[in-house]
Amino acid sequence: MLFRVLSAAAVGAVCLAGSAHAETTYPLNLTNCGVDLTFEKAPESAVTVGQAATEVLYSLGLGDKVSGTSVWFTDVLPQYKDVNAKVERLADDDPSFESVVGKRPELVAAQYEWHIGPQGIVATREQFADVGIKTYILPADCWQKDNSIGSDGTRSAMFEMEGIYAGVHELSRIFDVADRGDALIANLKARQKAAVEKANALDLDGATAVFWFSSAEMDADPYVAGRKGPPAFMMEQLGLGNVVESDEEWPTVSWESIARANPSIIVLARMERRRMPADDVEKKLEFLKTDPVVSQMDAVKNGRIVILDAHSMDPSIRNVDALETLVEALPAFDLK
């Protein structure tokens, strides 16, 4: 599966150019996850399939353009609670094609290709095009990533925040709010830099971690972060090693294997979603303390557990929030 995407250098160059020319020049042409798009004008309305896409549009001040949302892991960011309350939630999880089309959006913005892609479970991009609706997938989900391999896709290179910044950049140009996009990217980059500088001062060389998202059953092999997704990027940025070696985004790994690796830190996902038993963070904590194998890990016995917003473990603007949360928690663990 081949994708044409902006390189990190290209994103920076285009952002600099956008700062000098705040208005979008239409028609706007771009290639998004292998699909060529042309916008003759800014869309008047949008539906989002994926919380990450929703919060990017809210962060760009485009809440009034959003007529429907879907696929939620956690509560919306607090600063957008009032905006979000005015927008219809089509589904907590996967929406139907009919419900999305029924809102008559000019654009559908999606977080994951598996929702709207070659085998989209909501619909394919061609199906939306057939009814006159353009689709846009956040580039981070196809940025050096093959979504045909593994249940959540497999990355060929380490996740990088440039994929997130590319989505902010392009959506701000599509909706003709380039100045807002540039400001958001600058803010995120500054916060990321500050968090990494704090982590560097901790000298965590040799410390390791595992990120547990959820499990199909409480005693089943958990879905944990692979070595190239956003959590792996966070670990790399903070000087932590990842005990998981799979390139899949969220592989299942046995607790016996994780216990043998004995990570210094365990990071748990907290979410409001309840599709699987281990979506509940309290059940995760209870399992860690009571399972005869898992409870013997050093991280469990010494309370080196961090709880992160689940949505911040997937590609999103919340990845910077996760970096900040982690770097604030690490000093208490005395991992030098």
Legacy VTK file of the C-alpha trace (Angstrom):
# vtk DataFile Version 3.0
C-alpha trace
ASCII
DATASET POLYDATA
POINTS 336 float
0.000 0.000 0.000
1.637 3.217 -1.168
0.854 6.688 0.160
1.997 10.122 -0.968
2.595 12.206 2.146
4.441 15.363 3.050
7.907 14.868 4.502
8.740 16.510 7.812
10.771 19.144 5.969
7.930 19.782 3.554
5.437 20.264 6.372
7.708 22.861 7.944
8.268 24.632 4.652
4.564 24.753 3.845
3.731 26.018 7.342
6.240 28.826 6.947
4.786 29.679 3.585
1.281 29.585 5.050
2.260 32.089 7.711
3.016 34.633 5.009
-0.210 33.908 3.111
-2.971 33.282 5.648
-5.741 32.889 3.063
-6.159 29.649 1.126
-6.004 29.923 -2.640
-8.652 27.771 -4.283
-8.837 25.421 -5.993
-6.754 23.639 -3.360
-5.220 20.365 -4.520
-3.704 17.783 -2.184
-3.105 14.057 -1.935
-4.527 12.415 1.177
-3.630 8.813 1.989
-3.253 8.007 -1.691
-6.371 9.873 -2.871
-6.181 13.115 -4.871
-8.547 15.814 -3.611
-9.564 19.180 -5.025
-11.435 21.776 -2.984
-13.040 24.635 -4.898
-13.949 26.380 -1.652
-13.961 25.836 2.091
-16.515 23.195 3.130
-19.598 24.573 4.830
-20.217 21.430 6.864
-18.399 18.333 8.072
-19.014 15.066 9.871
-16.209 13.470 11.845
-15.554 9.741 12.203
-13.006 9.608 14.987
-12.377 11.707 18.066
-8.969 12.888 16.829
-10.514 14.475 13.753
-13.259 16.051 15.858
-10.816 17.676 18.256
-8.598 19.004 15.468
-11.586 20.797 13.946
-12.646 22.127 17.359
-9.075 23.287 18.003
-9.173 25.202 14.732
-12.331 27.010 15.831
-14.500 25.093 13.372
-17.055 23.641 15.769
-19.837 25.482 13.974
-18.965 23.567 10.787
-19.310 20.138 12.452
-22.806 18.668 12.154
-22.103 15.201 13.529
-19.436 13.203 15.383
-18.697 9.542 16.116
-16.085 7.085 17.472
-15.335 8.386 20.961
-12.854 6.926 23.468
-12.978 9.565 26.189
-14.770 12.781 27.025
-14.038 15.714 24.739
-11.271 18.077 25.805
-12.710 20.289 28.588
-12.294 23.528 26.640
-14.606 22.195 23.910
-17.357 20.815 26.141
-19.819 23.597 25.281
-19.046 23.420 21.562
-19.399 19.646 21.524
-22.736 19.773 23.375
-24.260 21.534 20.352
-23.123 18.859 17.884
-25.105 15.682 17.283
-23.295 12.487 18.241
-24.196 10.013 15.512
-22.677 7.096 17.435
-20.371 6.487 20.374
-18.577 3.932 18.216
-18.862 3.208 14.490
-21.590 5.197 12.696
-23.637 3.841 9.838
-23.054 5.108 6.317
-26.671 6.279 6.224
-26.341 8.348 9.413
-23.268 10.145 8.058
-24.776 10.805 4.641
-28.014 11.910 6.301
-26.238 14.979 7.683
-25.391 15.993 4.086
-21.831 17.079 4.899
-19.503 18.493 2.288
-16.606 16.729 3.994
-16.161 13.637 6.155
-13.004 13.833 8.266
-11.854 10.468 9.618
-9.261 9.365 12.149
-8.699 5.833 10.837
-8.450 4.422 7.339
-10.197 1.261 8.477
-13.378 3.318 8.950
-13.202 5.032 5.558
-10.736 3.358 3.240
-10.356 0.464 0.788
-12.255 -1.856 3.150
-13.918 0.877 5.206
-16.338 -0.493 7.777
-18.416 2.698 7.520
-17.957 3.009 3.756
-15.213 3.337 1.179
-14.059 6.711 -0.032
-15.515 5.821 -3.430
-18.948 5.283 -1.892
-18.840 8.731 -0.350
-17.588 10.237 -3.608
-20.528 8.627 -5.437
-22.918 10.739 -3.340
-20.842 13.893 -3.744
-19.070 13.885 -0.361
-15.323 14.403 -0.064
-13.377 12.429 2.528
-10.203 13.264 4.418
-8.248 10.843 6.633
-5.827 12.207 9.204
-2.389 11.583 7.631
-0.939 10.083 10.819
-2.929 6.903 10.118
-1.199 6.297 6.787
2.117 8.066 7.430
4.650 5.267 6.822
1.979 2.759 7.838
0.270 -0.153 6.087
-3.265 -0.631 7.389
-3.710 -3.937 5.546
-1.328 -5.714 7.963
-2.434 -6.458 11.519
-5.723 -5.568 13.185
-4.711 -1.918 13.675
-2.101 -1.598 10.940
1.688 -1.914 10.951
4.199 0.925 10.769
7.330 0.780 8.614
8.984 3.587 10.606
8.614 5.247 13.974
5.555 7.446 14.399
6.417 11.132 14.286
4.441 14.183 15.290
4.872 15.565 11.778
1.985 13.281 10.788
-0.230 15.069 13.316
1.019 18.480 12.243
0.339 17.618 8.591
-3.315 16.920 9.438
-3.673 20.214 11.305
-1.931 22.056 8.497
-4.033 20.558 5.710
-7.387 20.881 7.464
-6.630 24.511 8.297
-5.972 25.148 4.591
-9.051 23.205 3.482
-11.235 25.365 5.740
-9.311 28.596 5.036
-8.123 29.151 8.613
-4.392 28.820 7.966
-3.378 31.247 10.689
-5.173 29.142 13.313
-3.461 25.992 12.046
-0.022 27.565 12.197
-0.662 28.842 15.723
-1.846 25.418 16.921
1.192 23.665 15.427
3.579 26.200 16.978
1.970 25.713 20.400
2.142 21.915 20.196
5.774 21.980 19.087
6.777 24.292 21.927
5.073 22.084 24.506
6.643 18.941 23.039
10.103 20.514 23.200
9.612 21.575 26.825
8.483 18.091 27.883
11.456 16.420 26.208
13.889 18.841 27.858
12.432 17.941 31.277
12.777 14.239 30.489
16.389 14.606 29.376
17.228 16.066 32.770
15.951 12.883 34.464
18.609 10.614 32.896
16.334 7.571 32.460
18.802 5.421 30.528
17.917 1.743 31.019
14.336 2.285 32.229
11.601 0.493 30.278
7.826 0.635 29.922
4.753 -1.106 28.556
1.532 0.653 27.492
-1.641 -1.402 28.071
-4.619 -0.167 26.058
-7.232 -2.874 26.655
-7.961 -6.626 26.440
-10.735 -8.668 24.869
-11.128 -10.435 28.228
-9.521 -9.578 31.549
-7.372 -12.721 31.541
-6.635 -12.592 27.791
-3.398 -11.392 26.208
-3.506 -7.590 26.390
-3.390 -5.108 23.537
-0.133 -3.273 24.157
1.762 -0.610 22.253
4.062 -1.773 19.485
7.541 -0.387 18.948
6.692 2.192 16.278
3.368 3.790 17.250
2.689 6.962 19.273
3.467 5.383 22.679
6.790 4.114 21.296
7.509 7.629 20.068
6.755 8.956 23.551
9.076 6.386 25.120
11.840 7.282 22.695
11.381 10.989 23.359
11.512 10.449 27.118
14.419 8.015 27.153
12.408 4.877 27.985
12.803 1.491 26.334
9.796 -0.440 25.020
9.586 -4.092 26.113
7.336 -4.890 23.115
9.095 -5.637 19.826
6.207 -5.908 17.354
5.762 -3.351 14.544
1.985 -3.715 14.777
0.216 -0.694 16.216
-1.484 -2.640 19.043
-0.312 -6.276 19.092
-1.465 -8.796 21.675
1.379 -10.019 23.887
1.127 -12.582 26.671
1.389 -11.419 30.259
4.039 -14.098 30.797
6.246 -12.428 28.172
5.647 -8.984 29.659
6.401 -10.278 33.160
9.678 -11.766 31.957
10.625 -8.391 30.457
9.709 -6.797 33.805
9.146 -3.194 32.608
10.111 -0.385 34.967
6.779 1.386 34.361
3.293 0.277 33.338
1.096 2.836 31.562
-2.655 2.209 31.544
-5.298 3.650 29.233
-8.306 5.300 30.871
-11.413 5.676 28.711
-15.165 6.069 28.866
-15.631 3.547 26.046
-16.832 0.118 27.195
-16.458 -2.248 24.242
-14.173 -4.667 26.111
-13.871 -5.567 29.822
-10.424 -4.012 30.175
-11.616 -0.672 28.831
-12.317 0.044 32.516
-9.082 1.274 34.096
-10.218 0.180 37.553
-10.483 -3.400 36.289
-6.992 -3.069 34.843
-5.653 -1.975 38.210
-7.429 -4.808 40.015
-6.001 -7.335 37.564
-2.460 -6.036 38.028
-2.745 -6.377 41.801
-4.385 -9.816 41.908
-3.054 -11.855 39.001
-0.450 -14.291 40.396
2.054 -13.594 37.600
1.478 -9.941 36.828
1.344 -8.847 40.463
4.971 -9.921 40.905
6.343 -7.409 38.400
8.514 -4.710 39.964
6.372 -1.929 38.499
3.266 -3.321 40.205
4.908 -4.018 43.563
6.483 -0.548 43.645
3.451 1.367 42.343
5.182 2.568 39.172
1.935 2.875 37.256
0.827 5.852 35.168
-2.742 6.348 33.946
-3.084 8.117 30.617
-6.065 9.296 28.650
-6.650 6.496 26.111
-7.112 8.883 23.235
-3.650 10.300 23.875
-2.163 6.872 23.049
-3.507 7.026 19.500
-2.267 9.551 16.919
-3.840 12.838 17.966
-3.072 16.322 19.191
-3.348 14.776 22.682
0.017 13.036 22.187
1.643 16.171 23.575
-0.637 16.036 26.640
0.534 12.458 27.179
4.190 13.494 27.005
3.512 16.151 29.619
1.642 13.730 31.899
4.419 11.160 31.692
7.256 13.582 32.314
5.469 14.917 35.395
4.973 11.389 36.773
8.471 9.997 36.138
10.468 11.857 38.830
8.481 10.190 41.612
9.613 6.748 40.435
13.333 7.362 41.034
14.414 5.423 37.936
18.018 6.662 37.643
LINES 1 337
336 0 1 2 3 4 5 6 7 8 9 10 11 12 13 14 15 16 17 18 19 20 21 22 23 24 25 26 27 28 29 30 31 32 33 34 35 36 37 38 39 40 41 42 43 44 45 46 47 48 49 50 51 52 53 54 55 56 57 58 59 60 61 62 63 64 65 66 67 68 69 70 71 72 73 74 75 76 77 78 79 80 81 82 83 84 85 86 87 88 89 90 91 92 93 94 95 96 97 98 99 100 101 102 103 104 105 106 107 108 109 110 111 112 113 114 115 116 117 118 119 120 121 122 123 124 125 126 127 128 129 130 131 132 133 134 135 136 137 138 139 140 141 142 143 144 145 146 147 148 149 150 151 152 153 154 155 156 157 158 159 160 161 162 163 164 165 166 167 168 169 170 171 172 173 174 175 176 177 178 179 180 181 182 183 184 185 186 187 188 189 190 191 192 193 194 195 196 197 198 199 200 201 202 203 204 205 206 207 208 209 210 211 212 213 214 215 216 217 218 219 220 221 222 223 224 225 226 227 228 229 230 231 232 233 234 235 236 237 238 239 240 241 242 243 244 245 246 247 248 249 250 251 252 253 254 255 256 257 258 259 260 261 262 263 264 265 266 267 268 269 270 271 272 273 274 275 276 277 278 279 280 281 282 283 284 285 286 287 288 289 290 291 292 293 294 295 296 297 298 299 300 301 302 303 304 305 306 307 308 309 310 311 312 313 314 315 316 317 318 319 320 321 322 323 324 325 326 327 328 329 330 331 332 333 334 335
